[in-house]
């Protein structure tokens, strides 16, 4: 499962009803792995769909066996179903079974006899699944748990495809088939899906047969011969283009809407190479019969690693112009594929141990970036993931392995993903690549087609390395938080020694045991000292001769820690030039950006960092430096980047910075950029043009909106809204207020604030103000900084209203609007 954590400007948070925090009984409820009374051995389903009612009619043949102890009963998860028949099968003979289903959540079945451990039996169930009629709840990871989703089933929404897809994680697949819906169950599977003949289907495993029916339907039978967890079962139905690929003879296919057929390989085409890369480093070839990927509309999360049939949200589908800026979904593709080893081949034995699924999938994004695009790209991915965790105060008090939680979906968070991935990265650094990947290979082989846990993972590492790793697991897997390091330096010219003092200043009482590499540079000559920190404050003294040009603590920048590193600007510039890893350079750039008042800081950024070999750093400088510090010569340099940088996002950032020059000499750059194939360059160019010639920009917006997405779409909308008046109120207000709470509405709020400034009708002004405030207040529990961002824009409207008051045609109305907005702020 992929969950995204992005800045406010690229919001991809999920908005769900907040749960009450008053119930704390969960803090004392140990979340053990599910007890196994019966094991599911095979699941055979025959299903057909009622598009008018959003029902699924199902028949299930479930083969089970007692896990160890004899039993005469069976409990199956079956959420919100109509049960027509339950029977024991003996050959073709059906014997009715007694059952209770009082809560519409679990079937309690009397088997009619006692079965011994390992003795197989098959239960037949005829049922109806009604996903839209059951009460659901959502979480920050998955918006709801209907399990089975009918998308636009009656075709009433224009330009929206009719689709069916399923979402099982965490325990939602039992909405559409009866099972023991726990991650520690593993079952083979066969699903016969009867659908309108015009649609294609997708499920786990291989398509073993297709049969045309006389009523205009077709029955596709999919078979998964290797055992998988119930939450990884999947069905997809719709009008898709199927783009075929392969990996060493195994089918690899991409199911996309027809509009994206021509670019499907640009979106998903690295998949075979990814499969080969992951197979090689893990020493286990891709274990499944094929690998397909499908895109679903209105998906309730980011993406899901259903075995051999990964489901992606519609953001994966990008047209050719969007892909000009880079494939924003490539890391998600890598993430879900890696799950086919960590999560699918070996599945967490309980949701408390989700780290053995999600931390690895998160780390795979770094592995792919590093392999495919180089060390800087990999290090940038690792650093950004680390910062996402470190910048989240709410994550500090959570263990990575969590045996106490309120809701099982609470474990899908920055700790299980971002922090867990960095913990793996540190471990790899400590023990070395060979031992790290041999340990992963052993863990996978020991537990394949079964379950894993943090403890099983530790035992594999101990078996390979011969070392006791309890200290590391206790600190990072079964503990919370991270070290906060204060680093100071002293040079003794008489003794020719340098002393590095490191103090852990985190508020919790835990002192972290840390292996730290300290690199000492005289020019390009580096000497590494590897030390251990085991106390709250320790000093390390080294014979150095002349004063070093640089002392670089955590030389490879792998520690999951906040650092207050007391270097000077000169020392940070030396770090940039001498140490030279991505994070070394990024830290130097960040220091200079935050200390622009120091002599040499701006020159370093303009003359060195803007020439950095990695596009990410060039973009960071352009986006983070306050453009008011630039000279005319600096803007000339930035203009060259705007025209010539090979990376479109860097060019877009350069145009944004260039805007602050207010120099009409750069207008030709903007006019050319408006027609760039990149939406980002086109959007930044149109926005820049508006600062010099708004009428020209507005007139061009009408033409550009015919093909506008991303940055260009937002700029076009903003310019268009700037021309709207009270006469357009009803359409704009209805369009805004009808949007569900999500990314589009969050983004559009700022455009509506712009429109608010155009209104003169007091009633209109009040209604739109109320709608904006309502959106703001609903978002704040999930994104606290959103309130300040909205209020800042509203305060600008308020200030403009006050300035214009004396010249207003109707001062009473204007004053009433000022008073009302002040009261709502």
C-alpha positions in Angstrom: 0.0 0.0 0.0 1.4 3.4 -1.0 0.5 6.4 1.0 1.8 9.8 -0.1 2.9 12.6 2.2 3.4 15.8 0.2 3.8 19.5 0.7 0.6 21.6 0.9 1.0 22.8 -2.7 0.9 19.1 -3.9 -1.6 17.9 -1.4 -2.5 14.2 -1.5 -3.8 13.7 2.0 -6.9 11.8 2.6 -9.7 13.5 4.4 -11.9 11.4 6.7 -14.0 12.0 9.7 -11.9 12.5 12.8 -12.3 9.8 15.4 -12.9 10.8 19.0 -9.7 10.7 21.1 -11.6 10.1 24.4 -11.4 6.3 24.2 -8.1 5.2 25.5 -8.9 1.6 26.3 -6.9 0.6 23.2 -3.7 1.5 25.0 -4.1 -1.6 27.1 -5.3 -4.0 24.4 -2.4 -6.1 23.0 -2.8 -6.6 19.3 -1.6 -10.2 18.9 -1.5 -12.2 15.6 -4.8 -13.8 14.8 -5.3 -17.2 16.4 -5.4 -19.9 13.8 -8.2 -22.4 14.4 -8.9 -23.2 10.8 -6.6 -22.5 7.8 -8.0 -21.5 4.4 -6.4 -23.8 1.8 -8.2 -22.8 -1.4 -10.8 -20.3 -2.3 -12.9 -20.8 -5.5 -15.4 -18.1 -6.5 -18.0 -17.6 -9.2 -19.2 -14.0 -9.3 -21.4 -11.8 -11.5 -22.3 -8.2 -11.1 -25.5 -6.2 -11.0 -24.6 -2.7 -12.2 -28.1 -1.3 -11.5 -28.0 -2.3 -7.8 -24.3 -2.3 -7.3 -24.6 -5.9 -6.1 -22.3 -8.9 -6.7 -23.9 -12.4 -6.7 -21.4 -14.9 -5.5 -20.8 -18.5 -5.0 -17.9 -19.7 -2.9 -16.2 -23.1 -2.5 -13.8 -22.7 0.4 -11.5 -25.5 1.3 -10.1 -25.4 4.8 -8.5 -27.6 7.5 -8.1 -27.3 11.3 -4.7 -25.7 12.0 -3.8 -28.2 14.7 -6.5 -28.9 17.2 -9.7 -30.7 16.2 -12.7 -28.5 15.6 -16.4 -28.8 14.7 -17.0 -25.2 13.9 -15.8 -22.5 11.5 -15.9 -18.7 11.8 -15.7 -16.7 8.5 -15.6 -13.0 8.0 -18.4 -12.0 5.7 -19.4 -8.3 6.0 -22.9 -7.1 5.1 -23.9 -10.0 2.9 -27.2 -11.7 2.2 -26.6 -15.4 2.8 -28.7 -17.7 0.6 -27.2 -21.1 1.4 -24.3 -22.7 3.4 -23.5 -26.4 2.9 -20.8 -29.0 3.4 -19.6 -30.5 0.1 -18.7 -34.2 -0.1 -18.0 -34.7 -3.8 -21.1 -33.3 -5.5 -23.3 -33.8 -2.5 -24.3 -30.8 -0.5 -25.3 -31.1 3.2 -26.9 -28.0 4.7 -25.1 -26.5 7.7 -26.4 -24.6 10.6 -25.0 -21.1 11.1 -25.6 -17.8 12.8 -25.0 -14.4 11.3 -26.4 -12.0 13.9 -23.9 -9.1 13.4 -23.7 -9.3 9.6 -19.9 -9.4 10.1 -19.0 -13.0 10.8 -20.6 -16.3 9.9 -20.5 -18.8 12.8 -20.9 -22.2 11.1 -21.4 -25.6 12.7 -19.6 -28.2 10.6 -21.8 -31.2 11.6 -18.7 -33.2 12.6 -15.3 -32.8 14.2 -12.4 -32.5 11.8 -8.9 -33.4 12.9 -5.9 -31.1 12.4 -4.9 -31.1 8.7 -8.1 -32.8 7.6 -9.5 -30.9 4.6 -13.1 -30.0 4.1 -15.0 -27.8 1.7 -17.8 -25.4 2.6 -20.1 -24.0 -0.1 -21.7 -20.6 0.3 -24.3 -18.8 -2.0 -24.4 -15.1 -1.1 -25.0 -11.5 -2.3 -22.4 -8.8 -1.7 -23.9 -5.3 -1.1 -21.0 -3.0 -0.6 -22.8 0.3 -1.0 -25.4 -0.7 1.7 -23.0 -1.3 4.6 -21.8 1.4 6.9 -18.1 2.0 6.3 -15.4 4.0 8.0 -12.1 5.4 6.7 -8.7 6.2 8.0 -5.8 8.5 7.0 -4.5 5.7 4.8 -7.6 4.4 3.1 -10.7 6.5 2.8 -13.2 3.7 3.4 -13.5 0.0 3.6 -16.3 -1.0 1.2 -14.0 -3.7 -0.3 -15.9 -3.8 -3.6 -16.4 -0.6 -5.7 -18.7 0.1 -8.5 -17.5 3.2 -10.3 -20.2 5.1 -12.3 -22.1 1.8 -12.7 -25.1 3.2 -14.6 -23.0 5.5 -16.8 -24.7 8.6 -15.5 -21.5 10.6 -15.1 -20.4 11.9 -18.5 -16.7 11.3 -19.5 -16.2 8.9 -16.6 -15.6 5.2 -17.3 -17.7 2.4 -15.8 -15.4 0.3 -13.7 -15.3 -2.3 -10.9 -12.3 -2.8 -8.7 -11.6 -4.1 -5.2 -9.5 -3.0 -2.3 -8.7 -5.6 0.4 -6.2 -4.0 2.8 -6.6 -4.1 5.7 -9.6 -6.5 6.1 -12.1 -5.4 3.5 -12.1 -8.2 1.0 -14.5 -10.1 3.2 -17.1 -7.6 1.9 -17.1 -9.5 -1.4 -16.2 -13.1 -0.5 -16.4 -15.0 2.8 -12.9 -15.8 4.2 -10.8 -15.7 7.3 -9.8 -12.1 6.6 -6.4 -12.0 8.5 -2.9 -11.4 7.1 -1.6 -14.7 8.5 -3.9 -16.8 6.3 -2.7 -18.0 2.9 -4.8 -19.6 0.2 -4.7 -20.5 -3.4 -7.5 -19.0 -5.5 -9.7 -19.4 -8.5 -12.2 -16.7 -9.6 -14.7 -17.0 -12.5 -16.0 -13.5 -13.3 -19.1 -13.1 -15.5 -19.1 -9.6 -17.0 -20.5 -7.7 -20.0 -18.6 -9.0 -23.0 -17.4 -5.5 -23.9 -15.3 -5.3 -20.8 -11.9 -6.8 -19.9 -11.2 -8.4 -16.5 -8.1 -8.7 -14.3 -7.5 -10.8 -11.2 -4.6 -12.6 -9.5 -2.6 -15.3 -11.3 -3.3 -16.3 -14.9 -6.4 -16.1 -17.1 -7.0 -19.8 -17.7 -10.3 -19.7 -19.7 -12.8 -17.4 -21.4 -16.3 -18.4 -22.3 -18.9 -16.4 -24.2 -22.4 -16.6 -22.9 -25.7 -16.3 -24.8 -26.8 -13.3 -22.8 -24.1 -11.0 -24.0 -21.8 -11.7 -21.1 -18.5 -13.5 -20.9 -17.0 -15.6 -18.1 -13.3 -15.2 -17.4 -11.6 -17.6 -15.1 -8.5 -16.5 -13.3 -6.3 -18.9 -11.3 -3.7 -18.2 -8.7 -1.8 -21.4 -7.9 0.5 -20.1 -5.2 -0.9 -19.2 -1.8 -1.6 -15.5 -1.0 -3.2 -13.6 1.9 -6.9 -12.8 1.6 -6.3 -9.0 1.5 -4.3 -9.4 -1.6 -7.2 -11.0 -3.7 -8.3 -8.6 -6.5 -10.8 -8.1 -9.2 -10.9 -5.4 -11.8 -13.4 -4.9 -14.6 -13.7 -2.2 -17.2 -13.1 -0.8 -20.7 -9.3 -0.8 -20.7 -6.6 -0.8 -23.3 -4.1 -3.6 -22.5 -0.5 -2.8 -23.4 1.6 -6.0 -23.4 5.1 -6.3 -22.2 7.2 -9.2 -20.7 9.9 -10.2 -18.3 11.9 -13.3 -19.2 8.9 -14.9 -20.8 6.4 -13.9 -18.1 3.5 -11.6 -19.1 3.8 -8.0 -17.9 0.7 -5.9 -18.9 -0.6 -2.4 -18.3 -4.3 -1.8 -18.1 -5.0 1.9 -18.9 -7.9 4.0 -20.2 -7.8 4.2 -23.9 -6.7 7.8 -23.9 -3.4 6.7 -22.3 -2.6 3.7 -24.4 0.0 5.5 -26.5 1.9 6.6 -23.4 1.4 3.5 -21.2 5.0 2.4 -21.8 6.3 5.8 -20.8 4.4 5.4 -17.5 5.0 1.8 -16.7 7.7 0.7 -19.2 10.5 0.4 -16.7 8.6 -2.4 -14.9 10.5 -5.3 -16.6 13.8 -3.7 -15.7 12.6 -3.1 -12.1 11.7 -6.8 -11.9 15.1 -7.8 -13.1 16.9 -5.4 -10.7 15.0 -6.5 -7.6 15.3 -10.1 -8.5 19.1 -9.7 -8.8 19.7 -7.8 -5.5 17.4 -10.1 -3.5 18.7 -13.3 -5.1 15.2 -14.5 -5.6 13.7 -14.2 -9.1 10.2 -12.7 -9.3 8.1 -15.5 -7.9 4.7 -15.0 -9.5 3.3 -16.2 -12.9 2.9 -12.7 -14.3 2.7 -9.0 -13.4 -0.1 -6.7 -14.4 -0.9 -3.1 -13.4 -4.3 -1.4 -13.6 -5.5 2.1 -13.0 -8.8 2.7 -11.2 -10.9 5.8 -11.0 -11.8 7.2 -7.6 -9.4 4.8 -5.9 -9.4 5.1 -2.1 -5.7 5.2 -1.5 -2.4 5.6 -3.5 -1.8 2.1 -4.9 -2.2 -1.5 -3.8 0.1 -4.5 -4.3 -2.5 -7.1 -5.1 -0.6 -10.2 -6.1 0.2 -10.0 -9.8 -2.4 -7.3 -10.2 -1.4 -4.0 -8.7 -4.0 -1.3 -8.6 -3.0 2.4 -9.0 -5.0 5.5 -8.5 -5.8 7.6 -11.6 -2.9 10.0 -10.9 -0.7 7.3 -12.5 -2.2 8.2 -15.8 -0.3 11.1 -17.3 -0.3 12.4 -20.8 2.7 13.1 -22.9 3.0 16.7 -21.7 2.8 15.7 -18.1 5.5 13.1 -18.7 7.7 15.8 -20.1 8.2 17.0 -16.5 9.0 13.4 -15.4 6.9 10.4 -14.4 5.6 11.4 -11.0 4.3 7.8 -10.4 7.6 5.9 -11.0 8.5 5.6 -7.3 4.9 4.2 -6.7 5.4 1.6 -9.4 8.7 0.6 -7.8 7.1 0.5 -4.3 4.2 -1.8 -5.3 6.4 -4.1 -7.2 8.8 -4.6 -4.3 5.9 -5.6 -2.2 5.7 -8.7 -4.3 8.6 -10.0 -2.3 8.0 -8.0 1.0 4.3 -8.2 1.7 3.1 -10.7 -0.9 5.7 -13.6 -0.9 6.3 -13.0 2.9 3.4 -11.3 4.5 3.3 -9.5 7.9 1.9 -12.0 10.5 -0.1 -9.1 12.0 -0.8 -5.5 11.3 1.5 -4.6 14.2 4.3 -5.9 12.1 3.4 -3.9 9.0 7.0 -2.7 8.9 8.1 -5.9 7.2 5.8 -4.9 4.4 5.9 -1.2 4.1 9.3 -0.2 5.4 10.8 -2.4 2.7 8.6 -1.1 -0.1 9.4 2.4 1.0 13.1 1.6 0.9 12.8 0.1 -2.6 12.1 3.6 -3.9 15.6 4.6 -2.9 17.0 1.4 -4.3 15.4 2.0 -7.7 16.3 5.7 -7.8 19.9 5.0 -6.9 20.2 2.2 -9.5 18.4 3.9 -12.4 19.3 7.5 -12.0 22.5 7.6 -9.9 23.7 8.2 -6.4 22.5 11.8 -6.2 18.9 10.8 -7.1 19.0 7.9 -4.6 20.4 10.0 -1.8 17.9 12.8 -2.6 15.0 10.2 -2.3 16.4 8.9 1.0 16.9 12.4 2.4 13.4 13.6 1.4 11.8 10.6 3.0 13.8 11.2 6.2 12.8 14.8 6.4 9.1 13.9 6.0 9.4 11.8 9.1 11.6 14.3 11.1 9.2 17.1 10.3 6.2 15.3 11.8 6.0 15.9 15.5 3.1 13.4 15.8 5.3 10.5 14.8 7.9 10.8 17.6 6.1 8.7 20.2 5.2 5.7 18.1 7.2 2.4 18.0 7.9 1.0 14.6 6.4 -2.4 15.7 3.2 -1.4 17.3 1.3 -3.9 19.5 -1.1 -1.2 20.8 -3.2 0.9 18.4 -6.7 2.2 18.2 -7.4 1.1 14.6 -5.4 -1.3 12.5 -5.1 1.2 9.8 -3.3 3.6 12.2 -0.1 1.8 11.6 0.0 3.0 8.0 1.9 6.2 8.7 5.2 8.0 8.5 6.8 5.7 11.0 6.0 2.4 9.2 7.0 3.9 5.8 9.5 6.8 6.0 11.1 6.0 9.3 11.2 2.3 8.7 12.9 2.7 5.4 15.6 4.8 6.9 16.2 2.3 9.7 16.9 -0.3 7.0 19.3 2.1 5.3 21.2 2.6 8.5 21.4 -1.1 9.1 22.7 -1.7 5.6 25.5 0.9 6.2 26.5 -0.7 9.5 26.8 -4.3 8.3 27.6 -3.8 4.6 25.9 -4.5 1.4 26.8 -8.2 1.1 25.5 -9.1 4.6 22.4 -6.9 4.2 21.2 -8.5 1.0 22.2 -12.0 2.1 20.1 -11.5 5.2 17.1 -10.4 3.1 17.5 -13.4 0.9 17.5 -15.7 3.9 14.5 -14.0 5.5 12.5 -14.4 2.2 13.5 -18.0 1.7 12.8 -19.0 5.3 9.3 -17.5 5.2 8.2 -17.6 1.6 4.5 -18.2 1.1 4.2 -17.7 4.8 4.4 -14.8 7.2 7.1 -12.6 8.6 7.7 -10.3 11.6 10.3 -8.0 12.9 11.6 -10.8 15.1 12.0 -13.2 12.2 13.8 -10.5 10.3 16.3 -10.0 13.2 17.0 -13.7 13.4 17.8 -13.8 9.7 20.3 -10.9 10.2 21.8 -12.7 13.2 22.2 -16.0 11.3 24.1 -14.3 8.5 26.3 -11.9 10.5 26.8 -14.0 13.6 26.0 -10.9 15.7 23.3 -10.2 18.3 21.1 -7.4 16.9 18.7 -7.1 19.8 20.1 -3.7 20.7 19.3 -2.3 17.3 15.9 -3.9 17.2 15.0 -2.7 20.7 16.1 0.8 19.9 14.6 1.2 16.4 11.9 -1.4 16.0 10.5 -1.7 19.5 11.4 1.9 20.6 10.2 5.3 19.5 11.7 8.6 18.5 15.1 9.6 17.2 18.2 11.3 18.4 18.6 15.0 18.2 22.3 15.8 18.0 24.1 19.0 18.9 27.6 19.0 17.3 30.4 21.4 18.2 34.1 21.6 17.2 37.3 22.8 18.9 40.8 23.0 17.6 43.9 23.0 19.9 46.7 24.7 18.0 49.3 23.8 20.6 48.4 20.1 20.8 47.5 19.9 17.1 44.2 18.2 18.0 40.6 18.6 17.0 37.8 17.7 19.4 34.3 16.9 18.2 31.6 17.0 20.9 28.2 15.4 20.3 25.3 15.8 22.7 21.9 14.0 22.4 19.3 16.6 23.3 16.0 14.8 22.5 13.4 15.3 25.2 12.7 11.7 25.9 15.0 9.9 28.3 16.3 7.3 25.9 19.9 7.6 24.8 20.5 6.1 21.4 23.5 3.9 20.7 24.9 5.3 17.4 27.8 4.3 15.2 29.2 7.5 13.8 31.7 8.1 11.0 33.7 11.3 11.5 35.6 12.3 8.4 38.5 14.8 8.7 39.6 16.7 5.6 42.8 18.5 4.8 42.0 19.6 1.2 40.8 16.6 -0.6 42.7 14.2 1.7 40.1 12.4 4.0 40.7 10.3 7.1 37.7 8.5 8.5 37.3 7.7 12.2 34.5 5.4 13.1 33.3 5.8 16.7 30.4 4.8 18.9 28.2 7.1 20.8 26.6 5.4 23.9 26.2 8.3 26.3 24.2 11.5 26.3 27.3 13.6 25.6 30.6 12.5 24.3 33.8 14.1 23.0 36.2 12.6 20.5 39.7 14.0 20.1 41.9 13.4 17.1 45.5 14.2 16.2 45.1 16.3 13.1 48.2 18.5 12.6 47.1 21.7 11.0 43.5 22.8 11.5 41.3 20.7 9.2 39.4 22.4 6.4 36.4 20.3 7.3 35.2 17.8 9.9 32.2 16.0 8.6 30.2 14.1 11.2 28.1 11.2 9.9 30.3 11.2 6.8 27.9 9.2 4.6 24.8 11.0 6.0 22.9 7.9 7.0 21.9 8.6 10.6 18.2 9.1 11.3 18.7 12.1 13.4 18.1 15.8 13.7 21.4 17.7 13.7 22.3 21.1 15.0 25.8 21.3 13.3 27.7 24.3 14.4 29.7 24.9 11.2 30.5 28.2 9.7 29.4 29.2 6.2 33.0 28.6 5.1 33.0 25.1 6.6 29.7 24.3 5.0 31.0 25.5 1.6 34.0 23.2 2.2 31.6 20.4 3.0 29.9 21.1 -0.4 33.2 21.0 -2.3 35.2 18.4 -0.4 32.7 15.8 0.9 30.4 16.2 -2.1 27.6 13.7 -1.5 24.1 15.0 -2.2 23.2 15.5 1.5 26.6 17.3 2.1 25.7 19.7 -0.7 22.0 20.0 0.3 23.0 20.9 3.9 25.4 23.5 2.7 22.8 25.0 0.4 20.2 25.0 3.2 22.6 26.8 5.5 23.4 29.5 2.9 19.7 30.0 2.2 19.0 30.5 5.9 22.0 32.9 6.3 21.7 35.1 3.2 22.8 38.0 5.4 26.3 36.5 5.7 29.0 37.6 3.2 29.4 35.1 0.5 26.2 33.2 1.1 24.4 34.5 -2.0 27.4 34.3 -4.2 27.9 30.7 -3.2 24.3 29.9 -4.1 24.3 31.8 -7.4 27.8 30.9 -8.6 28.2 27.4 -7.3 24.8 25.8 -6.2 23.0 26.9 -9.3 25.6 25.0 -11.3 25.2 21.9 -9.3 25.3 18.6 -11.3 22.0 17.4 -9.7 18.9 19.1 -11.0 17.2 18.7 -7.6 19.6 21.1 -5.9 19.4 23.6 -8.7 15.6 23.6 -8.3 15.8 23.8 -4.5 17.9 26.9 -4.7 15.6 28.6 -7.2 12.5 27.8 -5.2 13.9 28.6 -1.7 16.0 31.7 -2.1 14.1 35.0 -1.7 14.4 36.5 -5.2 14.6 40.0 -3.8 18.3 39.4 -3.0 19.2 38.9 -6.6 21.1 41.5 -8.6 20.6 42.2 -12.3 23.6 40.0 -13.1 22.1 37.2 -11.0 18.8 37.5 -13.0 20.8 37.2 -16.2 22.2 33.9 -15.0 18.8 32.7 -14.0 17.4 33.7 -17.4 20.0 31.4 -19.0 18.7 28.6 -16.8 15.1 29.4 -17.7 16.0 29.0 -21.4 18.5 26.2 -21.4 18.3 23.9 -18.3 17.7 20.3 -19.5 15.2 19.7 -16.7 11.8 21.3 -17.2 11.0 21.7 -13.5 14.3 23.6 -13.0 13.3 25.9 -16.0 9.9 26.5 -14.4 11.5 27.4 -11.1 13.9 29.7 -12.8 11.0 31.5 -14.6 9.2 31.9 -11.2 12.4 33.5 -9.8 12.8 35.7 -12.9 9.4 37.1 -12.4 10.6 39.1 -9.4 12.9 41.1 -11.7 9.9 42.9 -13.1 12.1 43.3 -16.2 10.2 43.4 -19.5 13.4 42.3 -21.2 12.5 38.7 -20.1 9.0 38.9 -21.7 10.2 36.9 -24.8 11.2 34.0 -22.5 7.7 34.0 -21.0 6.0 34.2 -24.4 8.1 31.3 -25.7 7.6 29.3 -22.5 3.8 29.6 -22.6 3.8 27.1 -25.5 6.4 24.7 -24.0 5.5 21.0 -24.0 5.9 21.0 -20.3 2.8 22.1 -18.3 5.1 23.4 -15.6 7.1 25.6 -17.9 4.0 26.8 -19.6 2.2 27.6 -16.3 5.2 29.4 -14.8 5.6 31.4 -18.0 1.9 32.4 -18.2 2.0 33.5 -14.6 5.2 35.5 -15.2 3.7 37.1 -18.3 0.7 38.2 -16.2 3.0 40.3 -14.0 4.1 42.3 -17.1 1.0 42.2 -19.3 -2.1 40.8 -17.6 -4.4 41.5 -20.5 -2.2 39.5 -22.8 -2.0 36.6 -20.3 -5.7 36.5 -19.8 -6.4 36.5 -23.5 -3.9 33.6 -24.0 -5.4 31.7 -21.1 -8.6 31.2 -23.1 -6.7 29.4 -25.8 -4.4 27.5 -23.4 -7.2 26.1 -21.3 -8.1 23.6 -24.1 -5.1 21.6 -23.0 -4.2 22.5 -19.5 -3.2 20.3 -16.6 -1.1 20.7 -13.5 0.6 24.0 -13.1 -0.8 25.4 -16.3 -4.3 24.5 -15.3 -4.1 26.3 -12.0 -2.6 29.4 -13.5 -5.3 29.5 -16.3 -8.0 29.0 -13.7 -6.6 31.8 -11.5 -6.4 34.2 -14.4 -9.9 33.3 -15.6 -11.3 33.7 -12.2 -9.6 37.1 -11.9 -12.0 38.3 -14.7 -15.1 36.9 -13.1 -17.7 39.1 -11.4 -20.9 38.9 -9.3 -22.7 37.8 -12.5 -20.8 34.5 -12.4 -21.4 33.8 -8.8 -23.9 31.1 -8.9 -21.9 28.8 -11.3 -18.6 29.3 -9.5 -20.1 29.0 -6.0 -22.0 25.8 -6.9 -19.0 24.3 -8.6 -16.8 25.0 -5.5 -19.2 23.9 -2.8 -20.2 20.7 -4.6 -16.6 19.4 -4.6 -15.8 16.7 -2.1 -13.2 17.5 0.5 -9.9 16.6 -1.2 -7.0 17.8 -3.1 -9.0 19.6 -5.8 -11.1 21.5 -3.3 -8.1 22.4 -1.2 -6.3 23.8 -4.2 -9.3 25.6 -5.6 -9.9 27.4 -2.3 -7.1 29.8 -3.1 -8.6 30.6 -6.5 -11.9 31.3 -4.8 -10.2 33.7 -2.4 -9.0 35.5 -5.5 -12.6 35.6 -6.8 -13.8 36.8 -3.4 -11.8 40.0 -4.0 -13.8 40.7 -7.1 -17.2 40.5 -5.4 -19.3 43.6 -4.6 -22.6 42.0 -3.7 -22.5 41.7 0.1 -24.6 38.6 0.2 -22.4 36.9 -2.3 -19.3 38.0 -0.4 -20.7 36.5 2.9 -21.7 33.2 1.3 -18.4 32.6 -0.4 -16.5 33.7 2.8 -18.5 31.1 4.8 -17.7 28.4 2.2 -14.0 29.2 2.3 -13.9 29.2 6.1 -15.8 25.9 6.2 -13.3 24.2 3.9 -10.4 25.7 5.9 -11.7 24.4 9.2 -12.4 20.9 7.8 -8.8 20.6 6.5 -7.0 22.0 9.5 -7.3 18.8 11.7 -5.3 17.0 8.9 -3.0 19.8 7.7 -2.7 22.4 10.5 -0.6 24.8 8.4 -3.5 25.2 6.0 -5.2 27.6 8.3 -2.3 30.1 8.2 -2.1 29.7 4.4 -5.8 30.5 3.9 -5.8 33.3 6.5 -2.8 35.0 4.9 -4.6 35.1 1.5 -7.9 36.3 3.1 -5.9 39.1 5.0 -4.6 40.3 1.6 -8.2 40.6 0.4 -9.1 42.4 3.6 -6.2 44.8 3.1 -7.2 45.5 -0.5 -10.8 46.1 0.5 -9.7 48.7 3.1 -7.5 50.4 0.6 -10.3 50.7 -1.9 -12.9 51.7 0.5 -12.7 55.5 -0.1 -13.2 55.1 -3.8 -15.9 52.4 -3.6 -19.2 53.1 -5.4 -21.1 51.8 -2.4 -19.1 52.3 0.7 -21.8 50.7 3.0 -21.5 47.4 1.1 -17.7 47.5 1.1 -17.6 48.3 4.8 -20.1 45.5 5.5 -17.8 43.1 3.7 -14.8 44.3 5.6 -16.6 43.9 8.9 -17.8 40.4 8.0 -14.4 39.1 6.8 -12.8 40.5 10.0 -15.4 38.7 12.1 -14.7 35.4 10.4 -10.9 35.6 10.7 
